[in-house]
Amino acid sequence: MKTTISPSLHDGVLQGTFGDVSRDVVQRTSTIGGLYKKVLGASFALTGVGVVGFLLIAFTGSDDRSQWGYLAAMVGYLLTTALAAPMVSIACRSVRANWGKPLARVAELYAITGLGVLLAYVPLVVALPALYPNSDAPRESLRHTIWVFWHPHAPHIYDSLALLTLVITGIALLLISSIPDMADFGAKATGKRASIAARLSKSWRGTQKQWKARRAAIGLLSGLYFMGFLTLHYQYSSDFAMSLVPGWKDSIFPVWHALSGLQCACATVMVTMYALRRWGGYTAYFGVNQFWSLGKIMLALSLLWFYFWFMGFFTFWYGRIPAEMAVLEFLFTEQYRILFLVAFILNFLAPLLILVWNKVRRSTGGPALAALLILIGALVDRIRIYVGSWSIEDSFGHSLKEMPPAQLPTIPDAMVIVGGIGLVLMIYMIVAKVIPIISMWETKEQLLYVSHRSLLKKKYMLIGKPD
């Protein structure tokens, strides 16, 4: 066993016994407070608003594809935030990050919100145009796409399979990871939610064979989720954005889109941790150590966000091909210039200026503020990308001949945006009262490898890392 020593300069450093952790988490999971009821009620209301907005668009809108632009932006935003959040847990487990054990379940719970993303995706894939305008069209009129199959609905089939596979993999990862905690919760609590948890974990006996099989399954599902995450971002960004804009051929954009998802994954978990610490009473589990460590990763991803964006932008700008210059004008310098500048500031400049200072990064409020700005900037950027792409009437040309004006949100569009956020929040909060939001087995594992020592009137944390 190797040991590393780091100063215990953080609040919220977990100390106690296994029983203390179980009792505390089970009690918090089984208790429904007034604030929880208010937030859950607000999420229900927001979801209802989103449903009404969707119905207004579907039944009172025109047949123009541009009416679904804000729904496409919302689905892209949820792929970038909610369905990206489990990547934080996967990354922490892969490198055996001790600080990431308490937040593993916080990240994994977002996998269940993929069910809401699937619902929002259905009308969107129906509105996505085929690869060519009609069956008699020559091959030269094929819409620019990543698919080489001579099939008009290749994007619809393969994109749907990619999203469905990712959602199923994420839910399987969540359930297998939380089986020991659901068994503990079902045995120590009472009520319907505890009985549901007990039924979901009824096969768990805690034998050594089950623990080994479970760890192997987590490793396999984590690898599949990682590959599915990259594949889905590649397909969605290509088929629902890039292929709809004539002349937009960029091999860097899908990579940048996925990287933005990793940045937003850290931001989503960061904001959730702050809310749980500030209003949920989980101070003992989410201390400065978690915010500081995750903030460093978020800072690195913010720098990479700029690097990959600049590489894609510079290639177009330096090449000076008329079709590509038209794309730059449309999405960056003319119609959607303001949205791009807002996203550039909130996704790069603001996190950089906040997190570059070690004193700010070694706090709970500083990284949480940077994370909130990143999430706002990502929403603005997805609106810029997808609303702009879906506003193009003719997607079968070789270049943009006419650039439509920036499409401002209508009241139904705004309702769809807030409804999508409310839907994710509603699903997350409901499931968090059946599956404990703290990974008890990983938190207990953390206690095995951590001890606190005193040296020269200061407290230090001794961490053991088994190999």
Legacy VTK file of the C-alpha trace (Angstrom):
# vtk DataFile Version 3.0
C-alpha trace
ASCII
DATASET POLYDATA
POINTS 467 float
0.000 0.000 0.000
1.354 3.417 -0.988
0.605 6.430 1.174
0.511 10.117 0.374
0.302 12.944 2.882
-1.557 16.163 2.148
-2.482 19.003 4.503
-5.998 18.719 5.918
-6.808 22.369 5.286
-10.373 21.723 4.182
-13.664 21.852 6.001
-16.060 18.990 5.498
-13.362 16.315 5.878
-15.340 13.207 6.649
-14.656 11.512 9.960
-16.645 8.833 11.758
-17.573 5.162 11.546
-19.360 3.074 8.947
-22.474 3.099 11.093
-22.433 6.888 11.306
-22.393 7.151 7.512
-25.233 4.648 7.063
-27.462 6.211 9.688
-26.920 9.731 8.391
-27.488 8.932 4.709
-30.500 6.687 5.358
-32.089 9.351 7.543
-31.550 12.093 4.968
-32.847 9.902 2.149
-35.991 8.887 4.027
-36.764 12.444 5.206
-38.715 14.827 2.981
-38.397 18.401 4.192
-40.304 21.531 3.344
-37.608 22.905 1.029
-37.534 19.634 -0.904
-41.298 19.789 -1.418
-41.118 23.374 -2.655
-38.318 22.680 -5.140
-40.001 19.503 -6.364
-43.276 21.395 -6.795
-41.467 24.101 -8.743
-39.873 21.472 -10.999
-43.304 19.935 -11.637
-44.630 23.387 -12.545
-41.714 24.068 -14.903
-42.221 20.693 -16.554
-45.892 21.522 -17.080
-44.925 24.848 -18.623
-42.591 23.018 -20.998
-45.328 20.579 -22.035
-47.681 23.471 -22.786
-44.967 25.205 -24.794
-44.320 22.057 -26.792
-48.024 21.664 -27.574
-48.237 25.281 -28.690
-45.334 24.750 -31.075
-46.643 21.418 -32.371
-50.278 22.388 -32.969
-50.214 26.128 -33.598
-46.870 26.497 -35.329
-46.101 26.273 -39.031
-44.605 23.390 -40.957
-41.285 25.197 -41.041
-38.445 23.189 -39.499
-37.118 26.274 -37.738
-39.902 26.063 -35.134
-38.046 23.115 -33.549
-34.738 24.969 -33.243
-35.079 25.718 -29.542
-36.130 22.139 -28.791
-33.008 20.949 -30.635
-30.956 23.377 -28.550
-32.526 22.083 -25.322
-31.841 18.446 -26.209
-28.264 19.352 -27.126
-27.926 21.197 -23.821
-29.178 18.214 -21.812
-26.761 15.937 -23.651
-23.999 18.354 -22.708
-24.952 18.634 -19.037
-27.206 15.953 -17.549
-26.081 12.992 -19.659
-22.459 14.138 -19.413
-22.437 14.278 -15.594
-21.809 10.512 -15.084
-18.466 11.033 -16.801
-17.220 12.700 -13.602
-17.892 9.550 -11.606
-16.331 7.369 -14.307
-13.205 9.530 -14.425
-12.771 9.593 -10.643
-13.124 5.829 -10.380
-10.718 5.199 -13.247
-7.909 7.133 -11.522
-8.947 6.067 -7.976
-9.456 9.651 -6.851
-10.222 9.469 -3.138
-11.817 12.922 -3.122
-14.332 11.820 -5.770
-15.924 9.003 -3.766
-18.615 11.101 -1.995
-19.721 12.758 -5.250
-19.858 9.592 -7.378
-23.579 9.048 -6.857
-24.335 12.744 -7.379
-22.929 12.387 -10.881
-24.400 8.972 -11.656
-27.944 9.935 -10.712
-28.078 12.186 -13.756
-28.080 9.059 -15.937
-31.734 8.464 -15.053
-32.645 11.851 -16.537
-31.888 10.344 -19.930
-35.491 9.103 -19.924
-36.636 12.726 -20.125
-34.117 13.438 -22.874
-35.539 10.530 -24.883
-39.034 12.008 -24.648
-37.845 15.396 -25.893
-35.818 13.758 -28.656
-38.743 11.932 -30.310
-40.427 14.936 -32.021
-37.014 16.277 -32.913
-35.890 13.207 -34.849
-39.231 13.170 -36.670
-38.615 16.737 -37.864
-35.029 16.003 -39.003
-34.933 16.000 -42.828
-33.834 12.970 -44.820
-30.449 12.794 -46.521
-31.854 13.739 -49.908
-35.000 15.668 -50.902
-36.774 12.786 -52.728
-36.184 9.296 -54.030
-35.501 10.524 -57.577
-32.847 13.011 -56.522
-29.366 12.476 -57.988
-26.532 11.530 -55.686
-25.012 14.995 -56.136
-27.923 16.459 -54.172
-27.201 14.304 -51.118
-27.178 16.428 -47.986
-23.679 16.683 -46.507
-23.530 14.200 -43.658
-21.226 11.760 -41.897
-23.183 8.774 -43.235
-22.076 7.060 -46.434
-25.026 4.622 -46.570
-27.429 5.282 -49.418
-30.419 5.376 -47.111
-32.525 8.517 -46.601
-33.112 7.910 -42.894
-29.663 6.801 -41.782
-29.334 9.707 -39.295
-32.701 8.946 -37.716
-31.917 5.262 -37.183
-28.341 5.462 -35.954
-28.746 8.606 -33.855
-31.749 7.101 -32.087
-29.851 3.876 -31.414
-26.901 5.833 -30.035
-29.067 7.837 -27.635
-31.078 4.803 -26.535
-27.909 2.788 -25.927
-26.348 5.571 -23.859
-29.463 5.961 -21.707
-29.754 2.215 -21.079
-26.052 1.940 -20.256
-26.234 4.882 -17.854
-29.261 3.499 -16.012
-27.618 0.065 -15.755
-24.472 1.692 -14.357
-26.526 3.608 -11.793
-28.491 0.573 -10.643
-25.497 -1.756 -10.360
-23.438 0.873 -8.561
-26.200 1.632 -6.058
-27.319 -1.932 -5.231
-25.482 -2.064 -1.846
-26.834 1.346 -0.847
-30.403 0.498 -1.852
-30.151 -2.709 0.158
-28.959 -0.723 3.181
-31.679 1.870 2.728
-34.392 -0.749 2.244
-33.341 -2.621 5.387
-33.053 0.388 7.719
-35.904 2.650 6.544
-39.648 2.241 6.228
-42.217 3.378 3.707
-42.906 2.923 0.025
-39.590 4.315 -1.134
-37.670 1.971 1.135
-39.708 -0.990 -0.118
-38.939 -0.012 -3.726
-35.239 0.133 -2.900
-35.467 -3.255 -1.173
-37.128 -4.837 -4.215
-34.527 -3.391 -6.578
-31.727 -4.859 -4.436
-33.395 -8.062 -3.252
-30.713 -10.252 -4.887
-27.878 -8.499 -3.027
-26.288 -10.535 -0.237
-22.942 -8.783 -0.014
-20.847 -11.860 -0.716
-17.305 -11.574 -1.981
-18.357 -13.058 -5.310
-21.076 -10.433 -5.732
-18.678 -7.603 -4.904
-16.165 -8.838 -7.508
-18.865 -9.291 -10.156
-20.278 -5.871 -9.377
-16.917 -4.125 -9.698
-16.291 -5.866 -13.014
-19.731 -4.791 -14.260
-19.083 -1.191 -13.201
-15.798 -1.182 -15.105
-17.411 -2.617 -18.238
-20.406 -0.273 -18.163
-18.169 2.725 -17.483
-16.127 1.968 -20.593
-19.274 1.515 -22.663
-20.740 4.769 -21.359
-17.562 6.652 -22.208
-17.570 5.330 -25.770
-21.294 5.953 -26.122
-20.906 9.500 -24.828
-18.295 10.352 -27.467
-20.270 8.598 -30.215
-23.525 10.365 -29.405
-21.914 13.814 -29.314
-20.252 13.079 -32.644
-23.529 12.002 -34.253
-25.853 14.589 -32.698
-23.613 17.577 -33.366
-23.048 16.405 -36.939
-26.607 15.432 -37.905
-28.636 17.978 -35.919
-26.381 20.982 -36.545
-23.517 20.720 -39.005
-25.315 18.768 -41.745
-28.158 21.322 -41.830
-25.857 24.227 -42.766
-24.526 24.039 -46.353
-20.771 24.477 -46.467
-20.193 23.587 -42.820
-17.594 20.798 -42.935
-15.580 20.735 -39.727
-13.881 17.664 -38.251
-12.983 19.556 -35.068
-16.499 20.677 -34.167
-17.774 17.273 -32.901
-14.652 16.906 -30.739
-15.139 20.399 -29.337
-18.814 19.583 -28.708
-17.867 16.497 -26.665
-15.167 18.430 -24.810
-17.739 21.079 -23.935
-19.802 18.223 -22.532
-16.943 17.224 -20.229
-16.615 20.823 -19.056
-20.358 21.033 -18.403
-20.265 17.646 -16.651
-17.899 19.086 -14.045
-20.011 22.233 -13.828
-23.246 20.269 -13.373
-21.808 18.164 -10.556
-20.226 21.261 -8.995
-23.499 23.188 -8.861
-25.333 20.132 -7.521
-22.723 19.663 -4.802
-22.993 23.292 -3.791
-26.794 23.069 -3.559
-26.575 19.891 -1.457
-23.970 21.451 0.801
-25.692 24.820 1.130
-29.322 23.747 1.459
-29.273 19.953 1.788
-27.123 19.627 4.894
-24.391 17.504 3.262
-21.515 19.640 4.531
-19.645 16.630 5.909
-19.493 14.995 2.481
-18.787 17.945 0.197
-15.972 20.015 1.599
-13.427 22.297 0.018
-11.429 19.242 -1.005
-14.107 18.184 -3.490
-14.645 21.702 -4.850
-10.919 22.393 -5.089
-10.091 19.143 -6.885
-12.998 19.303 -9.325
-12.316 22.999 -9.905
-8.811 22.235 -11.162
-10.218 19.827 -13.731
-12.832 22.368 -14.750
-10.130 25.002 -15.249
-8.146 22.659 -17.508
-11.263 21.847 -19.538
-12.044 25.558 -19.912
-8.609 26.061 -21.459
-9.171 23.094 -23.758
-12.566 24.561 -24.688
-10.777 27.618 -26.071
-8.035 25.583 -27.754
-10.351 23.322 -29.750
-12.707 26.177 -30.617
-9.783 28.284 -31.852
-8.388 25.423 -33.972
-11.733 25.020 -35.730
-12.256 28.751 -36.163
-8.711 29.394 -37.351
-8.934 26.668 -40.008
-11.997 28.307 -41.546
-10.680 31.836 -41.207
-7.252 31.055 -42.648
-8.608 28.923 -45.496
-10.846 31.752 -46.746
-13.078 29.403 -48.734
-16.264 31.373 -49.547
-18.616 28.621 -48.301
-16.746 28.359 -45.003
-16.500 32.134 -44.587
-20.281 32.290 -44.941
-20.594 29.817 -42.056
-18.302 31.968 -39.906
-20.335 35.053 -40.668
-23.600 33.302 -39.901
-22.656 31.634 -36.597
-19.887 33.870 -35.250
-19.558 37.381 -36.643
-22.971 38.472 -37.913
-26.377 36.973 -37.030
-25.343 35.205 -33.823
-22.405 37.398 -32.841
-23.863 38.472 -29.482
-24.672 34.911 -28.425
-21.195 33.775 -29.374
-19.558 36.572 -27.384
-21.687 35.720 -24.336
-20.762 32.038 -24.621
-17.083 32.883 -25.126
-17.039 34.997 -21.976
-19.005 32.585 -19.790
-17.372 29.351 -20.988
-13.785 30.563 -21.168
-12.919 34.017 -19.873
-15.024 34.018 -16.708
-13.978 30.527 -15.487
-10.370 31.353 -16.291
-10.405 34.617 -14.332
-12.189 32.979 -11.388
-10.354 29.663 -11.141
-6.853 30.864 -11.950
-6.578 32.190 -8.392
-5.707 29.427 -5.971
-7.428 31.115 -3.026
-10.671 31.330 -4.967
-10.341 27.790 -6.267
-9.751 26.546 -2.719
-13.242 27.518 -1.643
-16.780 26.344 -2.215
-18.308 29.524 -3.602
-15.665 30.346 -6.228
-15.766 27.081 -8.206
-19.560 26.932 -7.852
-19.880 30.430 -9.344
-17.610 29.504 -12.250
-19.648 26.323 -12.790
-22.924 28.259 -12.854
-21.525 30.664 -15.445
-20.356 27.728 -17.558
-23.835 26.193 -17.519
-25.415 29.491 -18.561
-22.821 29.959 -21.294
-23.373 26.420 -22.584
-27.115 27.051 -22.878
-26.496 30.250 -24.831
-24.017 28.455 -27.071
-26.377 25.561 -27.816
-29.052 28.080 -28.772
-26.578 29.739 -31.121
-25.578 26.455 -32.758
-28.861 24.592 -33.055
-31.330 27.436 -33.509
-29.100 28.851 -36.209
-28.729 25.475 -37.917
-32.441 24.670 -37.859
-33.338 28.077 -39.291
-31.728 27.172 -42.649
-34.484 26.348 -45.138
-32.376 24.696 -47.854
-29.917 22.182 -46.371
-29.052 20.527 -49.687
-26.889 23.241 -51.233
-23.121 23.574 -51.283
-22.974 26.945 -49.556
-25.178 29.445 -47.756
-26.829 31.596 -50.385
-29.193 33.410 -48.014
-28.527 33.861 -44.323
-31.700 33.993 -42.241
-31.780 36.533 -39.414
-31.189 35.463 -35.854
-34.271 33.681 -34.570
-35.356 35.248 -31.299
-37.213 33.020 -28.830
-40.979 33.177 -28.743
-42.972 32.527 -25.583
-43.425 28.804 -26.450
-39.691 28.554 -27.143
-38.868 29.961 -23.710
-41.408 27.597 -22.162
-39.678 24.620 -23.794
-36.297 25.738 -22.442
-37.449 26.082 -18.829
-39.533 22.915 -19.175
-36.517 20.861 -20.172
-34.560 22.052 -17.146
-37.561 21.426 -14.890
-38.000 17.897 -16.263
-34.404 16.948 -15.464
-34.653 18.452 -11.984
-37.944 16.659 -11.288
-36.632 13.224 -12.329
-33.401 13.717 -10.403
-35.123 14.728 -7.162
-37.649 11.899 -7.285
-35.042 9.191 -7.873
-32.731 10.693 -5.220
-35.312 9.725 -2.591
-35.138 6.055 -3.640
-31.435 5.751 -4.472
-29.304 7.526 -1.813
-27.584 10.568 -3.255
-24.415 9.711 -1.312
-22.564 6.573 -2.348
-22.356 4.928 1.063
-20.161 2.029 0.028
-17.598 4.351 -1.572
-17.728 6.761 1.353
-17.102 3.868 3.734
-14.261 2.757 1.489
-12.831 6.254 1.776
-12.807 5.970 5.566
-10.689 2.820 5.314
-7.844 4.655 3.608
-7.928 7.997 5.422
-6.557 8.898 8.829
-5.921 12.286 10.411
-2.628 13.115 12.114
-1.171 16.181 13.857
2.230 17.641 13.087
3.643 20.989 14.263
0.236 22.168 15.520
-1.385 21.449 12.164
-3.669 18.648 11.090
-2.763 16.468 8.137
-4.706 13.863 6.249
-2.980 10.557 5.530
-4.393 8.815 2.446
-3.665 5.222 1.541
-4.016 4.091 -2.072
-4.111 0.320 -2.627
-2.571 -1.067 -5.779
LINES 1 468
467 0 1 2 3 4 5 6 7 8 9 10 11 12 13 14 15 16 17 18 19 20 21 22 23 24 25 26 27 28 29 30 31 32 33 34 35 36 37 38 39 40 41 42 43 44 45 46 47 48 49 50 51 52 53 54 55 56 57 58 59 60 61 62 63 64 65 66 67 68 69 70 71 72 73 74 75 76 77 78 79 80 81 82 83 84 85 86 87 88 89 90 91 92 93 94 95 96 97 98 99 100 101 102 103 104 105 106 107 108 109 110 111 112 113 114 115 116 117 118 119 120 121 122 123 124 125 126 127 128 129 130 131 132 133 134 135 136 137 138 139 140 141 142 143 144 145 146 147 148 149 150 151 152 153 154 155 156 157 158 159 160 161 162 163 164 165 166 167 168 169 170 171 172 173 174 175 176 177 178 179 180 181 182 183 184 185 186 187 188 189 190 191 192 193 194 195 196 197 198 199 200 201 202 203 204 205 206 207 208 209 210 211 212 213 214 215 216 217 218 219 220 221 222 223 224 225 226 227 228 229 230 231 232 233 234 235 236 237 238 239 240 241 242 243 244 245 246 247 248 249 250 251 252 253 254 255 256 257 258 259 260 261 262 263 264 265 266 267 268 269 270 271 272 273 274 275 276 277 278 279 280 281 282 283 284 285 286 287 288 289 290 291 292 293 294 295 296 297 298 299 300 301 302 303 304 305 306 307 308 309 310 311 312 313 314 315 316 317 318 319 320 321 322 323 324 325 326 327 328 329 330 331 332 333 334 335 336 337 338 339 340 341 342 343 344 345 346 347 348 349 350 351 352 353 354 355 356 357 358 359 360 361 362 363 364 365 366 367 368 369 370 371 372 373 374 375 376 377 378 379 380 381 382 383 384 385 386 387 388 389 390 391 392 393 394 395 396 397 398 399 400 401 402 403 404 405 406 407 408 409 410 411 412 413 414 415 416 417 418 419 420 421 422 423 424 425 426 427 428 429 430 431 432 433 434 435 436 437 438 439 440 441 442 443 444 445 446 447 448 449 450 451 452 453 454 455 456 457 458 459 460 461 462 463 464 465 466
